[in-house]
Amino acid sequence: MDSSVIVAGITCIGVVLALVIVVVAVGARRERQRRELLQVWAVRSHWQYVPRPPNEWWRRLPGRNARGVTLALSGQVGGRPVSVGEYRYTTTSTTSGADGTTSTSSQTHHFVVWVVRIRGSWPALSVHRRGAMSRFGRTLFGDRATALGHEAFDSAFRISADRPEMVRTVFGQALVAEHLAGWLPDWSLHGDELMVVETGRLTEPDAIPARFGPLVRIAELLEAPH
């Protein structure tokens, strides 16, 4: 093989490696700056910033990564203790080529976890907007024991509960109406922690308190007598 081709190949590989190193370094610097921004905001707002906080959130999150909660900020909104954290887990997949060779790739999934403390201790309960498969399953098999008997709500949302018999006492008219109006996100409740999970990362700390608004509203509606 021509030595010039070998040199060109080595040079090309070197350039690619250099670019990879630069990209990794830039990404690490941006991540460091993002976390520093969150810490500064927490101090200024009289919130607490905790890296890798001890909690059991991961048990209710995709992937169930016990070490997946990487940071949390805690404070008060509307007189309630609240926390927002970041969580991640990684999936690995293997593919086979036509020549029999295999390659493995991994993907890290990032989530933002919003938690509001609610009075009392509650069994596991959650509500999710139905997707196409859930709607199809309802058509085939009918409603679960957790259905409210409210056609508009039951066709649009699916409730899961450890104690199905308590669902109708928890979901008052106002909670049902605000879900149907699209004002409230999917949520889950266990013990005294009301939780909403979103994909992504924290990027705008000044917007954090306002983002708790719908979750605080859910807490108020759950606690209200009906």
PASEBA-1860 file (N, C-alpha, C; in nm, 3 decimals):
! residues 226
1> MDSSVIVA> 0.085/-0.120/0.000/0.000/0.000/0.000/0.088/0.124/0.000 ~ 0.049/0.223/-0.077/0.123/0.348/-0.086/0.133/0.412/0.052 ~ 0.258/0.450/0.089/0.280/0.510/0.220/0.201/0.638/0.238 ~ 0.177/0.711/0.128/0.101/0.836/0.138/-0.043/0.809/0.179 ~ -0.096/0.694/0.133/-0.234/0.657/0.171/-0.239/0.624/0.319 ~ -0.137/0.554/0.368/-0.130/0.518/0.510/-0.122/0.644/0.595 ~ -0.036/0.737/0.553/-0.021/0.862/0.628/-0.151/0.939/0.629 ~ -0.218/0.944/0.512/-0.346/1.016/0.504/-0.450/0.951/0.595
9> GITCIGVV> -0.450/0.817/0.600/-0.545/0.747/0.686/-0.520/0.776/0.833 ~ -0.395/0.772/0.872/-0.358/0.799/1.012/-0.395/0.943/1.048 ~ -0.368/1.035/0.956/-0.401/1.176/0.979/-0.551/1.195/0.998 ~ -0.628/1.125/0.913/-0.776/1.135/0.921/-0.825/1.084/1.056 ~ -0.771/0.971/1.100/-0.810/0.915/1.229/-0.775/1.011/1.342 ~ -0.655/1.073/1.330/-0.613/1.168/1.433/-0.706/1.288/1.441 ~ -0.749/1.335/1.324/-0.841/1.450/1.321/-0.974/1.414/1.386 ~ -1.025/1.295/1.354/-1.151/1.250/1.412/-1.140/1.239/1.564
17> LALVIVVV> -1.032/1.180/1.613/-1.013/1.166/1.757/-1.004/1.302/1.825 ~ -0.934/1.395/1.759/-0.922/1.529/1.816/-1.058/1.597/1.825 ~ -1.140/1.580/1.721/-1.274/1.638/1.723/-1.359/1.578/1.833 ~ -1.348/1.446/1.852/-1.424/1.379/1.958/-1.384/1.434/2.095 ~ -1.254/1.450/2.116/-1.205/1.503/2.244/-1.258/1.643/2.268 ~ -1.258/1.726/2.163/-1.308/1.863/2.176/-1.457/1.863/2.211 ~ -1.534/1.779/2.141/-1.678/1.773/2.167/-1.705/1.729/2.310 ~ -1.633/1.628/2.356/-1.652/1.579/2.494/-1.616/1.687/2.595
25> AVGARRER> -1.505/1.757/2.571/-1.462/1.863/2.662/-1.562/1.977/2.668 ~ -1.614/2.016/2.551/-1.714/2.124/2.546/-1.841/2.082/2.619 ~ -1.884/1.957/2.598/-2.003/1.907/2.665/-1.987/1.904/2.816 ~ -1.869/1.861/2.863/-1.843/1.856/3.007/-1.843/1.996/3.067 ~ -1.786/2.093/2.994/-1.782/2.231/3.045/-1.923/2.289/3.053 ~ -2.005/2.263/2.953/-2.142/2.313/2.954/-2.223/2.251/3.067 ~ -2.202/2.121/3.091/-2.273/2.055/3.200/-2.231/2.113/3.335 ~ -2.103/2.138/3.350/-2.052/2.199/3.474/-2.112/2.337/3.495
33> QRRELLQV> -2.120/2.416/3.389/-2.177/2.550/3.398/-2.326/2.544/3.430 ~ -2.397/2.447/3.372/-2.540/2.432/3.398/-2.565/2.401/3.546 ~ -2.485/2.312/3.601/-2.503/2.276/3.742/-2.465/2.392/3.834 ~ -2.363/2.465/3.797/-2.325/2.582/3.876/-2.437/2.685/3.876 ~ -2.505/2.701/3.762/-2.617/2.793/3.752/-2.730/2.750/3.845 ~ -2.757/2.620/3.852/-2.860/2.569/3.942/-2.822/2.594/4.088 ~ -2.696/2.574/4.121/-2.650/2.597/4.258/-2.663/2.745/4.296 ~ -2.624/2.833/4.208/-2.634/2.977/4.235/-2.779/3.016/4.254
41> WAVRSHWQ> -2.866/2.963/4.168/-3.009/2.994/4.181/-3.063/2.946/4.315 ~ -3.023/2.825/4.356/-3.071/2.770/4.482/-3.032/2.859/4.600 ~ -2.909/2.904/4.601/-2.863/2.992/4.710/-2.941/3.122/4.710 ~ -2.956/3.181/4.593/-3.026/3.309/4.581/-3.173/3.296/4.620 ~ -3.233/3.180/4.594/-3.376/3.160/4.617/-3.405/3.095/4.752 ~ -3.299/3.072/4.831/-3.312/3.008/4.962/-3.366/2.866/4.949 ~ -3.324/2.798/4.846/-3.352/2.656/4.828/-3.226/2.578/4.860 ~ -3.240/2.447/4.869/-3.127/2.360/4.897/-3.091/2.279/4.772
49> YVPRPPNE> -2.965/2.282/4.736/-2.914/2.202/4.623/-2.838/2.083/4.680 ~ -2.878/1.961/4.641/-2.812/1.840/4.692/-2.774/1.750/4.575 ~ -2.645/1.725/4.554/-2.604/1.628/4.451/-2.627/1.486/4.503 ~ -2.679/1.401/4.418/-2.707/1.261/4.450/-2.780/1.246/4.584 ~ -2.900/1.301/4.596/-2.973/1.296/4.722/-3.023/1.156/4.753 ~ -3.025/1.116/4.879/-3.082/0.986/4.914/-3.234/0.994/4.910 ~ -3.298/0.912/4.829/-3.444/0.906/4.824/-3.485/0.777/4.752 ~ -3.615/0.753/4.751/-3.669/0.632/4.689/-3.742/0.662/4.558
57> WWRRLPGR> -3.721/0.778/4.502/-3.792/0.814/4.378/-3.770/0.711/4.269 ~ -3.649/0.659/4.258/-3.614/0.570/4.148/-3.706/0.450/4.138 ~ -3.769/0.411/4.249/-3.859/0.296/4.246/-3.983/0.323/4.162 ~ -4.015/0.451/4.139/-4.135/0.488/4.062/-4.099/0.540/3.923 ~ -3.972/0.526/3.884/-3.926/0.587/3.760/-3.882/0.483/3.657 ~ -3.885/0.519/3.529/-3.843/0.424/3.424/-3.700/0.376/3.449 ~ -3.676/0.250/3.422/-3.542/0.196/3.437/-3.506/0.155/3.577 ~ -3.572/0.211/3.676/-3.549/0.177/3.818/-3.400/0.174/3.853
65> NARGVTLA> -3.332/0.282/3.819/-3.189/0.294/3.847/-3.171/0.352/3.987 ~ -3.124/0.271/4.079/-3.112/0.313/4.219/-3.014/0.429/4.236 ~ -2.923/0.447/4.143/-2.826/0.558/4.149/-2.856/0.664/4.044 ~ -2.979/0.664/3.994/-3.011/0.751/3.881/-3.045/0.894/3.915 ~ -3.083/0.923/4.040/-3.114/1.062/4.077/-2.982/1.135/4.101 ~ -2.948/1.226/4.012/-2.815/1.289/4.016/-2.812/1.419/4.093 ~ -2.926/1.485/4.109/-2.930/1.609/4.187/-3.074/1.641/4.223 ~ -3.090/1.724/4.326/-3.225/1.769/4.364/-3.216/1.909/4.423
73> LSGQVGGR> -3.319/1.988/4.397/-3.333/2.119/4.458/-3.464/2.118/4.537 ~ -3.458/2.162/4.661/-3.576/2.157/4.748/-3.604/2.293/4.809 ~ -3.733/2.325/4.818/-3.774/2.452/4.876/-3.921/2.448/4.909 ~ -3.988/2.563/4.899/-4.131/2.569/4.925/-4.201/2.647/4.816 ~ -4.319/2.599/4.778/-4.406/2.669/4.682/-4.548/2.662/4.736 ~ -4.612/2.776/4.751/-4.748/2.777/4.803/-4.757/2.722/4.943 ~ -4.649/2.737/5.021/-4.649/2.686/5.158/-4.623/2.537/5.169 ~ -4.595/2.471/5.058/-4.572/2.327/5.059/-4.425/2.295/5.033
81> PVSVGEYR> -4.371/2.194/5.100/-4.237/2.146/5.067/-4.238/2.084/4.927 ~ -4.144/2.122/4.844/-4.135/2.069/4.708/-3.991/2.036/4.675 ~ -3.973/1.948/4.579/-3.839/1.915/4.530/-3.846/1.891/4.379 ~ -3.738/1.924/4.311/-3.725/1.890/4.170/-3.588/1.828/4.151 ~ -3.583/1.717/4.080/-3.457/1.649/4.063/-3.437/1.601/3.921 ~ -3.315/1.559/3.893/-3.283/1.499/3.763/-3.252/1.351/3.782 ~ -3.300/1.272/3.688/-3.285/1.127/3.696/-3.244/1.075/3.558 ~ -3.166/0.968/3.558/-3.125/0.910/3.430/-3.107/0.759/3.443
89> YTTTSTTS> -3.123/0.691/3.332/-3.088/0.550/3.325/-3.042/0.521/3.183 ~ -2.969/0.413/3.166/-2.908/0.381/3.037/-2.957/0.246/2.987 ~ -2.990/0.241/2.858/-3.026/0.115/2.795/-2.918/0.077/2.694 ~ -2.898/-0.052/2.677/-2.797/-0.104/2.585/-2.864/-0.196/2.483 ~ -2.827/-0.181/2.358/-2.882/-0.267/2.253/-2.770/-0.324/2.167 ~ -2.792/-0.444/2.118/-2.694/-0.512/2.033/-2.757/-0.543/1.898 ~ -2.685/-0.510/1.791/-2.735/-0.538/1.657/-2.636/-0.629/1.584 ~ -2.688/-0.710/1.494/-2.604/-0.802/1.416/-2.604/-0.760/1.270
97> GADGTTST> -2.486/-0.758/1.211/-2.472/-0.722/1.071/-2.491/-0.842/0.980 ~ -2.501/-0.815/0.851/-2.520/-0.923/0.754/-2.401/-1.019/0.752 ~ -2.284/-0.969/0.790/-2.164/-1.053/0.790/-2.145/-1.130/0.920 ~ -2.244/-1.119/1.011/-2.236/-1.193/1.136/-2.172/-1.117/1.251 ~ -2.117/-1.001/1.224/-2.056/-0.922/1.331/-2.164/-0.853/1.413 ~ -2.133/-0.827/1.537/-2.230/-0.759/1.624/-2.170/-0.628/1.676 ~ -2.257/-0.534/1.703/-2.213/-0.407/1.761/-2.310/-0.369/1.873 ~ -2.255/-0.308/1.975/-2.334/-0.270/2.093/-2.336/-0.119/2.106
105> SSQTHHFV> -2.452/-0.063/2.133/-2.464/0.081/2.154/-2.547/0.105/2.279 ~ -2.526/0.219/2.341/-2.601/0.253/2.461/-2.663/0.391/2.448 ~ -2.772/0.412/2.518/-2.841/0.541/2.517/-2.882/0.576/2.660 ~ -2.851/0.697/2.701/-2.889/0.744/2.834/-3.015/0.828/2.823 ~ -3.114/0.797/2.905/-3.243/0.866/2.905/-3.248/0.960/3.025 ~ -3.285/1.085/3.001/-3.284/1.188/3.105/-3.426/1.233/3.138 ~ -3.453/1.254/3.267/-3.584/1.295/3.313/-3.572/1.403/3.421 ~ -3.676/1.485/3.430/-3.690/1.581/3.539/-3.806/1.533/3.626
113> VWVVRIRG> -3.784/1.524/3.756/-3.882/1.472/3.850/-3.929/1.585/3.942 ~ -4.060/1.612/3.940/-4.119/1.716/4.023/-4.198/1.650/4.136 ~ -4.171/1.689/4.259/-4.234/1.625/4.374/-4.290/1.730/4.469 ~ -4.415/1.710/4.510/-4.480/1.797/4.608/-4.526/1.710/4.725 ~ -4.503/1.758/4.845/-4.550/1.687/4.964/-4.699/1.712/4.984 ~ -4.771/1.606/5.019/-4.915/1.614/5.039/-4.947/1.560/5.178 ~ -5.051/1.613/5.239/-5.087/1.570/5.374/-5.134/1.425/5.375 ~ -5.097/1.354/5.479/-5.139/1.215/5.493/-5.044/1.118/5.428
121> SWPALSVH> -5.080/0.991/5.431/-5.002/0.885/5.366/-5.097/0.806/5.277 ~ -5.064/0.799/5.149/-5.154/0.745/5.048/-5.099/0.616/4.987 ~ -5.188/0.520/4.955/-5.142/0.403/4.877/-5.110/0.447/4.735 ~ -5.038/0.364/4.663/-4.996/0.398/4.527/-5.117/0.426/4.438 ~ -5.108/0.539/4.365/-5.216/0.584/4.279/-5.155/0.665/4.166 ~ -5.202/0.647/4.043/-5.149/0.727/3.932/-5.255/0.744/3.825 ~ -5.241/0.850/3.746/-5.332/0.874/3.634/-5.250/0.912/3.512 ~ -5.283/0.852/3.398/-5.209/0.876/3.273/-5.307/0.891/3.158
129> RRGAMSRF> -5.275/0.983/3.068/-5.356/0.997/2.948/-5.337/0.872/2.862 ~ -5.446/0.821/2.809/-5.441/0.699/2.731/-5.374/0.721/2.595 ~ -5.294/0.622/2.554/-5.242/0.618/2.419/-5.331/0.530/2.333 ~ -5.291/0.511/2.209/-5.372/0.433/2.116/-5.392/0.289/2.164 ~ -5.287/0.226/2.217/-5.297/0.087/2.261/-5.389/0.075/2.382 ~ -5.381/0.172/2.473/-5.467/0.170/2.590/-5.614/0.187/2.551 ~ -5.640/0.276/2.456/-5.779/0.295/2.410/-5.830/0.168/2.342 ~ -5.743/0.104/2.263/-5.781/-0.020/2.195/-5.810/-0.130/2.297
137> GRTLFGDR> -5.724/-0.139/2.401/-5.744/-0.239/2.505/-5.875/-0.219/2.579 ~ -5.910/-0.093/2.602/-6.037/-0.064/2.670/-6.154/-0.107/2.583 ~ -6.142/-0.086/2.452/-6.248/-0.127/2.360/-6.268/-0.278/2.364 ~ -6.157/-0.353/2.372/-6.164/-0.499/2.370/-6.210/-0.556/2.504 ~ -6.154/-0.505/2.613/-6.173/-0.570/2.743/-6.258/-0.490/2.841 ~ -6.293/-0.366/2.805/-6.374/-0.286/2.896/-6.289/-0.214/3.000 ~ -6.355/-0.150/3.093/-6.286/-0.072/3.196/-6.231/-0.161/3.307 ~ -6.127/-0.109/3.373/-6.075/-0.174/3.492/-6.161/-0.137/3.613
145> ATALGHEA> -6.127/-0.198/3.726/-6.198/-0.165/3.849/-6.172/-0.023/3.893 ~ -6.067/0.040/3.839/-6.033/0.177/3.878/-6.107/0.283/3.797 ~ -6.192/0.242/3.704/-6.266/0.340/3.624/-6.361/0.420/3.713 ~ -6.384/0.545/3.675/-6.470/0.632/3.754/-6.617/0.621/3.718 ~ -6.648/0.562/3.602/-6.786/0.562/3.556/-6.823/0.693/3.489 ~ -6.721/0.770/3.453/-6.739/0.899/3.383/-6.682/0.877/3.243 ~ -6.769/0.859/3.143/-6.725/0.815/3.011/-6.617/0.904/2.950 ~ -6.635/1.034/2.956/-6.536/1.124/2.895/-6.400/1.108/2.960
153> FDSAFRIS> -6.399/1.095/3.091/-6.271/1.079/3.163/-6.214/0.940/3.139 ~ -6.294/0.838/3.155/-6.244/0.700/3.143/-6.193/0.670/3.003 ~ -6.249/0.734/2.902/-6.202/0.710/2.766/-6.072/0.784/2.737 ~ -6.044/0.889/2.814/-5.924/0.969/2.790/-5.810/0.936/2.885 ~ -5.843/0.884/3.005/-5.740/0.862/3.107/-5.751/0.721/3.166 ~ -5.636/0.672/3.211/-5.628/0.541/3.276/-5.575/0.561/3.417 ~ -5.646/0.509/3.516/-5.605/0.519/3.655/-5.551/0.384/3.701 ~ -5.439/0.387/3.772/-5.386/0.267/3.837/-5.386/0.293/3.988
161> ADRPEMVR> -5.421/0.191/4.065/-5.427/0.211/4.210/-5.409/0.079/4.283 ~ -5.335/0.082/4.394/-5.322/-0.036/4.478/-5.455/-0.073/4.543 ~ -5.537/0.032/4.565/-5.668/0.008/4.626/-5.776/0.068/4.535 ~ -5.823/-0.007/4.437/-5.921/0.046/4.342/-6.047/0.099/4.408 ~ -6.084/0.045/4.522/-6.208/0.086/4.587/-6.205/0.230/4.637 ~ -6.085/0.289/4.648/-6.076/0.425/4.700/-6.073/0.531/4.588 ~ -6.065/0.487/4.463/-6.045/0.580/4.352/-6.158/0.683/4.343 ~ -6.281/0.638/4.354/-6.394/0.730/4.337/-6.406/0.830/4.452
169> TVFGQALV> -6.345/0.798/4.565/-6.346/0.894/4.676/-6.233/0.996/4.661 ~ -6.133/0.964/4.582/-6.019/1.054/4.562/-6.045/1.153/4.449 ~ -6.107/1.107/4.340/-6.127/1.191/4.222/-6.260/1.264/4.232 ~ -6.252/1.387/4.285/-6.371/1.470/4.291/-6.402/1.534/4.157 ~ -6.515/1.603/4.148/-6.559/1.662/4.022/-6.459/1.763/3.968 ~ -6.399/1.843/4.058/-6.306/1.947/4.012/-6.180/1.884/3.953 ~ -6.129/1.778/4.015/-6.009/1.711/3.964/-6.037/1.651/3.827 ~ -6.152/1.586/3.813/-6.191/1.528/3.684/-6.203/1.637/3.578
177> AEHLAGWL> -6.272/1.747/3.612/-6.295/1.854/3.515/-6.165/1.918/3.470 ~ -6.071/1.938/3.561/-5.945/2.003/3.523/-5.855/1.911/3.442 ~ -5.865/1.782/3.465/-5.794/1.689/3.377/-5.853/1.694/3.236 ~ -5.984/1.691/3.227/-6.049/1.692/3.097/-6.022/1.823/3.022 ~ -6.003/1.932/3.097/-5.973/2.061/3.034/-5.828/2.070/2.988 ~ -5.746/1.971/3.025/-5.606/1.971/2.983/-5.517/2.058/3.069 ~ -5.562/2.093/3.190/-5.485/2.182/3.275/-5.385/2.109/3.364 ~ -5.402/1.976/3.377/-5.319/1.901/3.471/-5.238/1.794/3.399
185> PDWSLHGD> -5.117/1.768/3.444/-5.032/1.665/3.381/-5.063/1.527/3.439 ~ -5.007/1.424/3.377/-5.010/1.290/3.436/-4.933/1.295/3.568 ~ -4.974/1.215/3.665/-4.908/1.219/3.795/-4.918/1.084/3.865 ~ -4.838/1.068/3.969/-4.848/0.950/4.055/-4.833/0.995/4.200 ~ -4.887/0.914/4.288/-4.888/0.946/4.431/-4.857/0.820/4.509 ~ -4.767/0.835/4.606/-4.738/0.723/4.697/-4.688/0.781/4.828 ~ -4.743/0.734/4.938/-4.705/0.792/5.066/-4.751/0.936/5.072 ~ -4.656/1.026/5.094/-4.691/1.169/5.095/-4.625/1.244/4.980
193> ELMVVETG> -4.582/1.170/4.875/-4.513/1.233/4.763/-4.595/1.225/4.635 ~ -4.636/1.341/4.589/-4.707/1.356/4.462/-4.603/1.389/4.355 ~ -4.599/1.313/4.245/-4.488/1.322/4.150/-4.535/1.338/4.006 ~ -4.464/1.423/3.933/-4.480/1.437/3.789/-4.342/1.415/3.726 ~ -4.337/1.339/3.617/-4.210/1.307/3.551/-4.214/1.356/3.407 ~ -4.107/1.426/3.367/-4.094/1.476/3.230/-3.959/1.432/3.173 ~ -3.951/1.420/3.041/-3.822/1.393/2.979/-3.742/1.523/2.971 ~ -3.609/1.511/2.973/-3.523/1.629/2.958/-3.440/1.657/3.081
201> RLTEPDAI> -3.389/1.781/3.089/-3.307/1.826/3.201/-3.352/1.965/3.243 ~ -3.307/2.008/3.360/-3.337/2.142/3.408/-3.249/2.243/3.336 ~ -3.312/2.342/3.274/-3.234/2.441/3.200/-3.267/2.585/3.237 ~ -3.383/2.610/3.297/-3.423/2.746/3.332/-3.461/2.753/3.480 ~ -3.365/2.768/3.568/-3.396/2.765/3.712/-3.496/2.870/3.756 ~ -3.497/2.988/3.693/-3.591/3.091/3.735/-3.737/3.048/3.714 ~ -3.758/2.952/3.626/-3.895/2.907/3.597/-3.940/2.794/3.690 ~ -3.851/2.745/3.775/-3.882/2.629/3.858/-4.006/2.648/3.946
209> PARFGPLV> -4.014/2.755/4.027/-4.133/2.766/4.116/-4.265/2.764/4.041 ~ -4.273/2.835/3.929/-4.399/2.840/3.853/-4.435/2.703/3.796 ~ -4.334/2.621/3.765/-4.361/2.490/3.707/-4.433/2.398/3.806 ~ -4.424/2.430/3.935/-4.493/2.349/4.034/-4.642/2.379/4.042 ~ -4.688/2.486/3.975/-4.827/2.528/3.987/-4.929/2.416/3.966 ~ -4.926/2.344/3.852/-5.024/2.236/3.831/-5.015/2.126/3.935 ~ -4.894/2.095/3.981/-4.878/1.988/4.079/-4.932/2.031/4.216 ~ -4.909/2.155/4.253/-4.967/2.208/4.377/-5.119/2.206/4.368
217> RIAELLEA> -5.172/2.239/4.250/-5.317/2.236/4.230/-5.373/2.095/4.249 ~ -5.304/1.995/4.198/-5.348/1.856/4.217/-5.351/1.822/4.366 ~ -5.246/1.863/4.438/-5.241/1.836/4.582/-5.360/1.899/4.652 ~ -5.392/2.023/4.617/-5.507/2.091/4.679/-5.637/2.017/4.650 ~ -5.655/1.972/4.527/-5.778/1.902/4.490/-5.790/1.766/4.557 ~ -5.677/1.696/4.573/-5.680/1.567/4.642/-5.714/1.582/4.789 ~ -5.664/1.689/4.849/-5.687/1.710/4.993/-5.824/1.769/5.022 ~ -5.886/1.831/4.924/-6.014/1.898/4.947/-6.125/1.795/4.972
225> PH> -6.215/1.823/5.064/-6.327/1.731/5.087/-6.423/1.733/4.968 ~ -6.473/1.616/4.930/-6.570/1.607/4.820/-6.659/1.486/4.840
END
